[in-house]
Amino acid sequence: MEFAVISPTAGLERYGKLTKTHLVLASVYKDDPTYAKFYNQRSADDDFIILDNGGYEGAPVFHTDILQALEPNVVVLPDFYLQPWKKTWHAAIAFP
């Protein structure tokens, strides 16, 4: 079984290296250069990167530049928390 630590930026160096599997929050990656740099390095070191869309946090929009910069192994499709299922379905089928 693999586990991933979701750490605040201040704890990345200490806790983010406890595993080679990472769940990266797109909304934090986009807004925090330190967080982005840390996970870019993890990706370059061939760690397993899962990019979360931030739907639960209210930000289910991916920017193509994040996908290109991070090159995640897995991407969680867009979803819209507590919204009609059709909204999530349409976003998922239109995903790049």
Chimera marker file (.cmm) of the C-alpha trace (Angstrom):
<marker_set name="trace">
<marker id="1" x="0.000" y="0.000" z="0.000" r="1" g="1" b="0" radius="0.5"/>
<marker id="2" x="1.256" y="3.466" z="-0.866" r="1" g="1" b="0" radius="0.5"/>
<marker id="3" x="0.484" y="6.597" z="1.079" r="1" g="1" b="0" radius="0.5"/>
<marker id="4" x="0.822" y="10.271" z="0.269" r="1" g="1" b="0" radius="0.5"/>
<marker id="5" x="1.360" y="13.107" z="2.703" r="1" g="1" b="0" radius="0.5"/>
<marker id="6" x="-0.551" y="16.318" z="2.098" r="1" g="1" b="0" radius="0.5"/>
<marker id="7" x="1.701" y="18.840" z="3.773" r="1" g="1" b="0" radius="0.5"/>
<marker id="8" x="1.572" y="22.603" z="4.091" r="1" g="1" b="0" radius="0.5"/>
<marker id="9" x="4.390" y="24.309" z="2.238" r="1" g="1" b="0" radius="0.5"/>
<marker id="10" x="6.310" y="24.895" z="5.471" r="1" g="1" b="0" radius="0.5"/>
<marker id="11" x="6.509" y="21.132" z="6.086" r="1" g="1" b="0" radius="0.5"/>
<marker id="12" x="7.350" y="19.927" z="2.591" r="1" g="1" b="0" radius="0.5"/>
<marker id="13" x="11.058" y="19.316" z="3.179" r="1" g="1" b="0" radius="0.5"/>
<marker id="14" x="10.324" y="17.356" z="6.361" r="1" g="1" b="0" radius="0.5"/>
<marker id="15" x="7.141" y="15.474" z="5.502" r="1" g="1" b="0" radius="0.5"/>
<marker id="16" x="6.917" y="15.584" z="1.717" r="1" g="1" b="0" radius="0.5"/>
<marker id="17" x="9.879" y="13.260" z="1.361" r="1" g="1" b="0" radius="0.5"/>
<marker id="18" x="8.444" y="10.483" z="3.550" r="1" g="1" b="0" radius="0.5"/>
<marker id="19" x="6.990" y="8.823" z="0.465" r="1" g="1" b="0" radius="0.5"/>
<marker id="20" x="7.545" y="8.765" z="-3.277" r="1" g="1" b="0" radius="0.5"/>
<marker id="21" x="3.801" y="9.096" z="-3.928" r="1" g="1" b="0" radius="0.5"/>
<marker id="22" x="2.418" y="12.628" z="-3.848" r="1" g="1" b="0" radius="0.5"/>
<marker id="23" x="-1.049" y="14.137" z="-4.067" r="1" g="1" b="0" radius="0.5"/>
<marker id="24" x="-0.485" y="17.641" z="-5.405" r="1" g="1" b="0" radius="0.5"/>
<marker id="25" x="-3.213" y="20.251" z="-5.019" r="1" g="1" b="0" radius="0.5"/>
<marker id="26" x="-3.571" y="22.217" z="-8.266" r="1" g="1" b="0" radius="0.5"/>
<marker id="27" x="-4.851" y="25.341" z="-6.522" r="1" g="1" b="0" radius="0.5"/>
<marker id="28" x="-1.828" y="25.488" z="-4.193" r="1" g="1" b="0" radius="0.5"/>
<marker id="29" x="0.592" y="24.597" z="-6.989" r="1" g="1" b="0" radius="0.5"/>
<marker id="30" x="-0.737" y="27.500" z="-9.061" r="1" g="1" b="0" radius="0.5"/>
<marker id="31" x="-0.495" y="30.063" z="-6.248" r="1" g="1" b="0" radius="0.5"/>
<marker id="32" x="2.611" y="29.015" z="-4.297" r="1" g="1" b="0" radius="0.5"/>
<marker id="33" x="5.992" y="29.052" z="-6.099" r="1" g="1" b="0" radius="0.5"/>
<marker id="34" x="7.742" y="27.178" z="-3.255" r="1" g="1" b="0" radius="0.5"/>
<marker id="35" x="5.147" y="24.389" z="-3.404" r="1" g="1" b="0" radius="0.5"/>
<marker id="36" x="5.404" y="24.251" z="-7.207" r="1" g="1" b="0" radius="0.5"/>
<marker id="37" x="9.216" y="24.092" z="-7.119" r="1" g="1" b="0" radius="0.5"/>
<marker id="38" x="9.169" y="21.264" z="-4.556" r="1" g="1" b="0" radius="0.5"/>
<marker id="39" x="6.797" y="19.123" z="-6.627" r="1" g="1" b="0" radius="0.5"/>
<marker id="40" x="8.539" y="19.919" z="-9.898" r="1" g="1" b="0" radius="0.5"/>
<marker id="41" x="11.669" y="18.471" z="-8.301" r="1" g="1" b="0" radius="0.5"/>
<marker id="42" x="9.766" y="15.418" z="-7.019" r="1" g="1" b="0" radius="0.5"/>
<marker id="43" x="8.486" y="14.852" z="-10.559" r="1" g="1" b="0" radius="0.5"/>
<marker id="44" x="11.993" y="15.237" z="-11.993" r="1" g="1" b="0" radius="0.5"/>
<marker id="45" x="13.191" y="12.654" z="-9.445" r="1" g="1" b="0" radius="0.5"/>
<marker id="46" x="10.616" y="10.184" z="-10.843" r="1" g="1" b="0" radius="0.5"/>
<marker id="47" x="8.320" y="10.225" z="-7.832" r="1" g="1" b="0" radius="0.5"/>
<marker id="48" x="4.693" y="9.256" z="-8.540" r="1" g="1" b="0" radius="0.5"/>
<marker id="49" x="2.637" y="12.450" z="-8.868" r="1" g="1" b="0" radius="0.5"/>
<marker id="50" x="-1.150" y="12.598" z="-8.622" r="1" g="1" b="0" radius="0.5"/>
<marker id="51" x="-2.512" y="16.021" z="-9.537" r="1" g="1" b="0" radius="0.5"/>
<marker id="52" x="-5.760" y="16.748" z="-7.731" r="1" g="1" b="0" radius="0.5"/>
<marker id="53" x="-8.160" y="19.128" z="-9.430" r="1" g="1" b="0" radius="0.5"/>
<marker id="54" x="-9.138" y="20.970" z="-6.257" r="1" g="1" b="0" radius="0.5"/>
<marker id="55" x="-12.858" y="20.351" z="-6.771" r="1" g="1" b="0" radius="0.5"/>
<marker id="56" x="-13.473" y="19.938" z="-3.056" r="1" g="1" b="0" radius="0.5"/>
<marker id="57" x="-11.595" y="23.186" z="-2.426" r="1" g="1" b="0" radius="0.5"/>
<marker id="58" x="-13.809" y="24.955" z="-4.968" r="1" g="1" b="0" radius="0.5"/>
<marker id="59" x="-11.242" y="25.273" z="-7.758" r="1" g="1" b="0" radius="0.5"/>
<marker id="60" x="-11.842" y="22.435" z="-10.254" r="1" g="1" b="0" radius="0.5"/>
<marker id="61" x="-10.138" y="24.119" z="-13.183" r="1" g="1" b="0" radius="0.5"/>
<marker id="62" x="-6.842" y="22.941" z="-14.613" r="1" g="1" b="0" radius="0.5"/>
<marker id="63" x="-4.554" y="25.167" z="-16.493" r="1" g="1" b="0" radius="0.5"/>
<marker id="64" x="-2.649" y="23.430" z="-19.265" r="1" g="1" b="0" radius="0.5"/>
<marker id="65" x="0.554" y="25.060" z="-18.043" r="1" g="1" b="0" radius="0.5"/>
<marker id="66" x="0.341" y="23.119" z="-14.758" r="1" g="1" b="0" radius="0.5"/>
<marker id="67" x="0.002" y="19.832" z="-16.630" r="1" g="1" b="0" radius="0.5"/>
<marker id="68" x="2.996" y="20.688" z="-18.825" r="1" g="1" b="0" radius="0.5"/>
<marker id="69" x="5.183" y="21.941" z="-15.977" r="1" g="1" b="0" radius="0.5"/>
<marker id="70" x="4.458" y="19.150" z="-13.504" r="1" g="1" b="0" radius="0.5"/>
<marker id="71" x="3.961" y="16.195" z="-15.888" r="1" g="1" b="0" radius="0.5"/>
<marker id="72" x="1.898" y="14.197" z="-13.353" r="1" g="1" b="0" radius="0.5"/>
<marker id="73" x="1.485" y="10.428" z="-13.596" r="1" g="1" b="0" radius="0.5"/>
<marker id="74" x="-2.228" y="10.653" z="-12.793" r="1" g="1" b="0" radius="0.5"/>
<marker id="75" x="-4.665" y="13.534" z="-13.091" r="1" g="1" b="0" radius="0.5"/>
<marker id="76" x="-7.921" y="13.625" z="-11.156" r="1" g="1" b="0" radius="0.5"/>
<marker id="77" x="-10.574" y="14.727" z="-13.628" r="1" g="1" b="0" radius="0.5"/>
<marker id="78" x="-12.465" y="17.941" z="-12.974" r="1" g="1" b="0" radius="0.5"/>
<marker id="79" x="-15.418" y="17.607" z="-10.641" r="1" g="1" b="0" radius="0.5"/>
<marker id="80" x="-17.788" y="20.057" z="-9.075" r="1" g="1" b="0" radius="0.5"/>
<marker id="81" x="-18.599" y="19.369" z="-5.443" r="1" g="1" b="0" radius="0.5"/>
<marker id="82" x="-22.335" y="19.371" z="-4.678" r="1" g="1" b="0" radius="0.5"/>
<marker id="83" x="-23.196" y="20.382" z="-8.235" r="1" g="1" b="0" radius="0.5"/>
<marker id="84" x="-25.401" y="18.562" z="-10.754" r="1" g="1" b="0" radius="0.5"/>
<marker id="85" x="-23.656" y="15.475" z="-12.158" r="1" g="1" b="0" radius="0.5"/>
<marker id="86" x="-23.967" y="16.787" z="-15.717" r="1" g="1" b="0" radius="0.5"/>
<marker id="87" x="-21.625" y="19.664" z="-14.930" r="1" g="1" b="0" radius="0.5"/>
<marker id="88" x="-18.907" y="17.232" z="-13.817" r="1" g="1" b="0" radius="0.5"/>
<marker id="89" x="-19.607" y="14.880" z="-16.736" r="1" g="1" b="0" radius="0.5"/>
<marker id="90" x="-19.266" y="17.676" z="-19.308" r="1" g="1" b="0" radius="0.5"/>
<marker id="91" x="-16.038" y="18.919" z="-17.718" r="1" g="1" b="0" radius="0.5"/>
<marker id="92" x="-14.608" y="15.389" z="-17.678" r="1" g="1" b="0" radius="0.5"/>
<marker id="93" x="-15.317" y="14.652" z="-21.339" r="1" g="1" b="0" radius="0.5"/>
<marker id="94" x="-13.942" y="18.041" z="-22.393" r="1" g="1" b="0" radius="0.5"/>
<marker id="95" x="-10.762" y="17.560" z="-20.357" r="1" g="1" b="0" radius="0.5"/>
<marker id="96" x="-7.576" y="18.021" z="-22.434" r="1" g="1" b="0" radius="0.5"/>
<link id1="1" id2="2" r="1" g="1" b="0" radius="0.2"/>
<link id1="2" id2="3" r="1" g="1" b="0" radius="0.2"/>
<link id1="3" id2="4" r="1" g="1" b="0" radius="0.2"/>
<link id1="4" id2="5" r="1" g="1" b="0" radius="0.2"/>
<link id1="5" id2="6" r="1" g="1" b="0" radius="0.2"/>
<link id1="6" id2="7" r="1" g="1" b="0" radius="0.2"/>
<link id1="7" id2="8" r="1" g="1" b="0" radius="0.2"/>
<link id1="8" id2="9" r="1" g="1" b="0" radius="0.2"/>
<link id1="9" id2="10" r="1" g="1" b="0" radius="0.2"/>
<link id1="10" id2="11" r="1" g="1" b="0" radius="0.2"/>
<link id1="11" id2="12" r="1" g="1" b="0" radius="0.2"/>
<link id1="12" id2="13" r="1" g="1" b="0" radius="0.2"/>
<link id1="13" id2="14" r="1" g="1" b="0" radius="0.2"/>
<link id1="14" id2="15" r="1" g="1" b="0" radius="0.2"/>
<link id1="15" id2="16" r="1" g="1" b="0" radius="0.2"/>
<link id1="16" id2="17" r="1" g="1" b="0" radius="0.2"/>
<link id1="17" id2="18" r="1" g="1" b="0" radius="0.2"/>
<link id1="18" id2="19" r="1" g="1" b="0" radius="0.2"/>
<link id1="19" id2="20" r="1" g="1" b="0" radius="0.2"/>
<link id1="20" id2="21" r="1" g="1" b="0" radius="0.2"/>
<link id1="21" id2="22" r="1" g="1" b="0" radius="0.2"/>
<link id1="22" id2="23" r="1" g="1" b="0" radius="0.2"/>
<link id1="23" id2="24" r="1" g="1" b="0" radius="0.2"/>
<link id1="24" id2="25" r="1" g="1" b="0" radius="0.2"/>
<link id1="25" id2="26" r="1" g="1" b="0" radius="0.2"/>
<link id1="26" id2="27" r="1" g="1" b="0" radius="0.2"/>
<link id1="27" id2="28" r="1" g="1" b="0" radius="0.2"/>
<link id1="28" id2="29" r="1" g="1" b="0" radius="0.2"/>
<link id1="29" id2="30" r="1" g="1" b="0" radius="0.2"/>
<link id1="30" id2="31" r="1" g="1" b="0" radius="0.2"/>
<link id1="31" id2="32" r="1" g="1" b="0" radius="0.2"/>
<link id1="32" id2="33" r="1" g="1" b="0" radius="0.2"/>
<link id1="33" id2="34" r="1" g="1" b="0" radius="0.2"/>
<link id1="34" id2="35" r="1" g="1" b="0" radius="0.2"/>
<link id1="35" id2="36" r="1" g="1" b="0" radius="0.2"/>
<link id1="36" id2="37" r="1" g="1" b="0" radius="0.2"/>
<link id1="37" id2="38" r="1" g="1" b="0" radius="0.2"/>
<link id1="38" id2="39" r="1" g="1" b="0" radius="0.2"/>
<link id1="39" id2="40" r="1" g="1" b="0" radius="0.2"/>
<link id1="40" id2="41" r="1" g="1" b="0" radius="0.2"/>
<link id1="41" id2="42" r="1" g="1" b="0" radius="0.2"/>
<link id1="42" id2="43" r="1" g="1" b="0" radius="0.2"/>
<link id1="43" id2="44" r="1" g="1" b="0" radius="0.2"/>
<link id1="44" id2="45" r="1" g="1" b="0" radius="0.2"/>
<link id1="45" id2="46" r="1" g="1" b="0" radius="0.2"/>
<link id1="46" id2="47" r="1" g="1" b="0" radius="0.2"/>
<link id1="47" id2="48" r="1" g="1" b="0" radius="0.2"/>
<link id1="48" id2="49" r="1" g="1" b="0" radius="0.2"/>
<link id1="49" id2="50" r="1" g="1" b="0" radius="0.2"/>
<link id1="50" id2="51" r="1" g="1" b="0" radius="0.2"/>
<link id1="51" id2="52" r="1" g="1" b="0" radius="0.2"/>
<link id1="52" id2="53" r="1" g="1" b="0" radius="0.2"/>
<link id1="53" id2="54" r="1" g="1" b="0" radius="0.2"/>
<link id1="54" id2="55" r="1" g="1" b="0" radius="0.2"/>
<link id1="55" id2="56" r="1" g="1" b="0" radius="0.2"/>
<link id1="56" id2="57" r="1" g="1" b="0" radius="0.2"/>
<link id1="57" id2="58" r="1" g="1" b="0" radius="0.2"/>
<link id1="58" id2="59" r="1" g="1" b="0" radius="0.2"/>
<link id1="59" id2="60" r="1" g="1" b="0" radius="0.2"/>
<link id1="60" id2="61" r="1" g="1" b="0" radius="0.2"/>
<link id1="61" id2="62" r="1" g="1" b="0" radius="0.2"/>
<link id1="62" id2="63" r="1" g="1" b="0" radius="0.2"/>
<link id1="63" id2="64" r="1" g="1" b="0" radius="0.2"/>
<link id1="64" id2="65" r="1" g="1" b="0" radius="0.2"/>
<link id1="65" id2="66" r="1" g="1" b="0" radius="0.2"/>
<link id1="66" id2="67" r="1" g="1" b="0" radius="0.2"/>
<link id1="67" id2="68" r="1" g="1" b="0" radius="0.2"/>
<link id1="68" id2="69" r="1" g="1" b="0" radius="0.2"/>
<link id1="69" id2="70" r="1" g="1" b="0" radius="0.2"/>
<link id1="70" id2="71" r="1" g="1" b="0" radius="0.2"/>
<link id1="71" id2="72" r="1" g="1" b="0" radius="0.2"/>
<link id1="72" id2="73" r="1" g="1" b="0" radius="0.2"/>
<link id1="73" id2="74" r="1" g="1" b="0" radius="0.2"/>
<link id1="74" id2="75" r="1" g="1" b="0" radius="0.2"/>
<link id1="75" id2="76" r="1" g="1" b="0" radius="0.2"/>
<link id1="76" id2="77" r="1" g="1" b="0" radius="0.2"/>
<link id1="77" id2="78" r="1" g="1" b="0" radius="0.2"/>
<link id1="78" id2="79" r="1" g="1" b="0" radius="0.2"/>
<link id1="79" id2="80" r="1" g="1" b="0" radius="0.2"/>
<link id1="80" id2="81" r="1" g="1" b="0" radius="0.2"/>
<link id1="81" id2="82" r="1" g="1" b="0" radius="0.2"/>
<link id1="82" id2="83" r="1" g="1" b="0" radius="0.2"/>
<link id1="83" id2="84" r="1" g="1" b="0" radius="0.2"/>
<link id1="84" id2="85" r="1" g="1" b="0" radius="0.2"/>
<link id1="85" id2="86" r="1" g="1" b="0" radius="0.2"/>
<link id1="86" id2="87" r="1" g="1" b="0" radius="0.2"/>
<link id1="87" id2="88" r="1" g="1" b="0" radius="0.2"/>
<link id1="88" id2="89" r="1" g="1" b="0" radius="0.2"/>
<link id1="89" id2="90" r="1" g="1" b="0" radius="0.2"/>
<link id1="90" id2="91" r="1" g="1" b="0" radius="0.2"/>
<link id1="91" id2="92" r="1" g="1" b="0" radius="0.2"/>
<link id1="92" id2="93" r="1" g="1" b="0" radius="0.2"/>
<link id1="93" id2="94" r="1" g="1" b="0" radius="0.2"/>
<link id1="94" id2="95" r="1" g="1" b="0" radius="0.2"/>
<link id1="95" id2="96" r="1" g="1" b="0" radius="0.2"/>
</marker_set>
